[in-house]
Amino acid sequence: MSTYVSSAHAAKTDNLPEGLLPAIRNRWSIRSFSPELPTKAELRTLFEAARWSASSMNAQPWRFEIAFRPEPRFQQFLNALSAGNQAWAQHAPVLGMAYTLTDLPAYNMSNRHAMFDLGAALSSLFIQAADLSIFGHLMGGYDPELAQSLVEEERPHELGCFFVLGYPGMPEQLDEPFLTREWTPRQRLPLEELVKGL
């Protein structure tokens, strides 16, 4: 990791409390990516972490579809993103979408916890990624209709988000306002505001 990239990383991690796992401390949502592609073995490890997440009734409703730059499907995914996300996501080597299966055929009912389970799986994926010095960014800004047309799934489902994965690149490759955001320390609400009775 270059000195320039390390400085941006320090700005995102220096204000975190002690005691957190290193992978949790080091996980943050970068926008500047190296063109280097993570290996297939590394990517499989990330999705194994997601696969072993907890889920309601062990339904494992999460599904992922990924594409690699410069494959045509990468461009299709990119076209579905908002203009703001396209501006920086185009440089990531891996672009994907995450969605949930919303039915529970074994119980003849819908899965009202499916999106919660997808969030848990993505959290596991991104923490595992941080442990391997791979970074990512979740994106909720996309064209719902265009994105839906790209999903290769016949069962009832709901799209959650797009995401990118890769190694950190030089923040100076970003235009504003993304360059400033890459250097801005992360902020979180006080723990007392989030947890009652602690």
C-alpha positions as CSV (number, residue, x, y, z in Angstrom):
1,M,0.0,0.0,0.0
2,S,1.5,3.3,-1.1
3,T,2.2,6.2,1.4
4,Y,-0.6,8.2,-0.3
5,V,-3.1,5.4,0.1
6,S,-1.9,4.6,3.6
7,S,-2.5,8.3,4.6
8,A,-6.1,8.1,3.4
9,H,-6.6,4.8,5.2
10,A,-5.2,6.3,8.4
11,A,-7.8,9.1,8.1
12,K,-10.5,6.5,8.1
13,T,-9.3,4.3,11.0
14,D,-7.4,6.5,13.5
15,N,-10.5,7.7,15.4
16,L,-11.9,4.2,16.0
17,P,-12.0,2.9,19.6
18,E,-9.6,0.2,20.8
19,G,-10.7,-3.4,21.1
20,L,-12.3,-3.9,17.7
21,L,-11.1,-6.7,15.5
22,P,-8.5,-5.5,12.9
23,A,-10.8,-6.4,10.0
24,I,-13.6,-4.3,11.5
25,R,-11.2,-1.3,12.0
26,N,-9.8,-1.6,8.5
27,R,-13.1,-2.0,6.7
28,W,-14.3,1.2,5.1
29,S,-16.0,2.1,1.8
30,I,-13.3,3.2,-0.6
31,R,-13.9,4.8,-4.0
32,S,-10.4,4.7,-5.4
33,F,-9.4,1.3,-6.8
34,S,-6.4,-0.3,-8.3
35,P,-7.0,-2.1,-11.6
36,E,-5.5,-5.2,-10.1
37,L,-8.0,-8.0,-10.0
38,P,-8.3,-10.1,-6.8
39,T,-7.6,-13.8,-7.5
40,K,-10.5,-16.2,-7.9
41,A,-9.3,-18.0,-4.7
42,E,-9.6,-14.7,-2.8
43,L,-13.0,-13.9,-4.2
44,R,-14.2,-17.4,-3.4
45,T,-13.1,-16.9,0.2
46,L,-15.1,-13.7,0.4
47,F,-18.3,-15.4,-0.8
48,E,-17.6,-18.3,1.5
49,A,-17.7,-15.9,4.4
50,A,-21.1,-14.7,3.1
51,R,-22.3,-18.3,2.6
52,W,-21.6,-19.1,6.3
53,S,-23.6,-16.2,7.6
54,A,-26.6,-16.8,9.9
55,S,-30.1,-16.6,8.4
56,S,-33.7,-17.0,9.5
57,M,-34.6,-20.7,9.4
58,N,-31.3,-21.2,7.6
59,A,-33.0,-20.2,4.4
60,Q,-29.8,-18.6,3.1
61,P,-31.8,-16.2,0.8
62,W,-28.8,-14.1,-0.4
63,R,-27.7,-14.3,-4.0
64,F,-24.9,-12.5,-5.8
65,E,-24.0,-11.9,-9.4
66,I,-20.6,-10.4,-10.3
67,A,-18.8,-9.2,-13.4
68,F,-15.2,-8.3,-14.1
69,R,-13.9,-5.3,-15.9
70,P,-13.8,-5.1,-18.9
71,E,-16.4,-7.8,-19.6
72,P,-19.6,-6.7,-21.3
73,R,-21.6,-7.7,-18.3
74,F,-19.5,-5.3,-16.2
75,Q,-20.6,-2.5,-18.5
76,Q,-24.3,-3.6,-18.2
77,F,-24.1,-3.4,-14.4
78,L,-22.3,-0.1,-14.6
79,N,-25.0,1.4,-16.8
80,A,-27.6,0.6,-14.2
81,L,-25.8,2.7,-11.6
82,S,-26.6,6.4,-10.9
83,A,-24.2,8.8,-12.6
84,G,-22.5,9.7,-9.4
85,N,-21.7,6.0,-8.7
86,Q,-20.6,5.4,-12.3
87,A,-18.0,8.2,-12.0
88,W,-15.8,6.2,-9.6
89,A,-17.2,2.6,-9.8
90,Q,-16.1,2.3,-13.4
91,H,-12.5,1.9,-12.1
92,A,-13.2,-1.1,-9.8
93,P,-12.1,-4.5,-11.1
94,V,-15.2,-6.3,-9.7
95,L,-18.8,-5.1,-9.9
96,G,-21.7,-7.0,-8.6
97,M,-25.3,-7.0,-7.4
98,A,-26.8,-8.5,-4.3
99,Y,-30.4,-9.6,-3.9
100,T,-32.6,-11.9,-1.8
101,L,-35.0,-14.7,-2.6
102,T,-38.2,-13.6,-1.0
103,D,-40.1,-16.9,-0.9
104,L,-39.9,-19.9,1.5
105,P,-41.2,-22.8,-0.7
106,A,-40.8,-25.4,2.1
107,Y,-43.2,-23.4,4.3
108,N,-45.4,-21.9,1.5
109,M,-44.8,-18.4,2.8
110,S,-42.8,-15.3,2.1
111,N,-39.5,-14.6,3.9
112,R,-39.9,-11.3,5.7
113,H,-36.4,-11.5,7.1
114,A,-34.7,-12.0,3.7
115,M,-33.3,-8.5,3.4
116,F,-32.0,-8.6,7.0
117,D,-30.2,-11.8,6.1
118,L,-28.7,-10.3,3.0
119,G,-27.3,-7.5,5.1
120,A,-25.7,-10.0,7.5
121,A,-24.1,-11.9,4.6
122,L,-22.7,-8.7,3.0
123,S,-21.3,-7.7,6.4
124,S,-19.5,-11.0,6.7
125,L,-18.2,-10.7,3.1
126,F,-16.8,-7.2,3.6
127,I,-15.2,-8.0,6.9
128,Q,-13.5,-11.0,5.4
129,A,-12.4,-8.8,2.5
130,A,-10.8,-6.3,4.9
131,D,-8.9,-9.2,6.5
132,L,-7.4,-9.9,3.0
133,S,-6.7,-6.2,2.3
134,I,-9.5,-6.1,-0.2
135,F,-11.9,-3.2,-0.1
136,G,-15.4,-2.6,-1.3
137,H,-18.3,-0.2,-1.4
138,L,-22.1,-0.8,-1.3
139,M,-24.3,1.2,-3.6
140,G,-28.0,1.9,-3.4
141,G,-28.0,4.5,-6.2
142,Y,-29.2,2.6,-9.3
143,D,-32.0,2.4,-11.9
144,P,-34.4,-0.2,-10.4
145,E,-36.0,-1.2,-13.7
146,L,-32.7,-1.5,-15.5
147,A,-31.1,-3.4,-12.6
148,Q,-34.0,-5.8,-12.4
149,S,-33.7,-6.6,-16.1
150,L,-30.1,-7.9,-15.4
151,V,-31.0,-10.3,-12.6
152,E,-30.6,-14.0,-13.7
153,E,-33.1,-15.5,-11.2
154,E,-36.6,-17.0,-11.8
155,R,-37.7,-17.3,-8.2
156,P,-39.3,-14.3,-6.5
157,H,-36.6,-11.9,-5.4
158,E,-35.8,-8.4,-4.3
159,L,-32.7,-6.4,-5.3
160,G,-30.7,-5.1,-2.4
161,C,-27.7,-3.2,-3.8
162,F,-24.8,-3.1,-6.1
163,F,-21.2,-3.4,-4.8
164,V,-17.6,-3.1,-6.0
165,L,-14.6,-5.0,-4.8
166,G,-10.9,-4.5,-5.3
167,Y,-7.5,-3.3,-4.0
168,P,-7.1,0.3,-3.0
169,G,-5.9,2.7,-5.6
170,M,-4.6,6.3,-5.6
171,P,-7.2,8.7,-4.1
172,E,-5.9,11.4,-6.4
173,Q,-7.6,9.7,-9.4
174,L,-10.9,10.8,-8.0
175,D,-12.7,14.0,-8.9
176,E,-14.6,16.1,-6.3
177,P,-16.6,15.6,-4.2
178,F,-15.3,12.0,-4.1
179,L,-11.7,13.0,-3.4
180,T,-12.6,14.9,-0.3
181,R,-14.8,12.1,0.9
182,E,-11.9,9.6,0.6
183,W,-9.9,11.7,3.1
184,T,-12.7,12.6,5.5
185,P,-12.7,10.7,8.8
186,R,-15.7,8.4,9.4
187,Q,-18.4,9.5,11.8
188,R,-20.7,7.4,13.9
189,L,-23.5,8.2,16.3
190,P,-22.6,7.9,20.0
191,L,-23.1,4.3,21.3
192,E,-25.5,5.7,24.0
193,E,-27.8,6.9,21.3
194,L,-27.8,3.5,19.6
195,V,-28.1,1.1,22.5
196,K,-30.6,1.6,25.3
197,G,-29.8,0.1,28.7
198,L,-26.1,-0.4,28.3
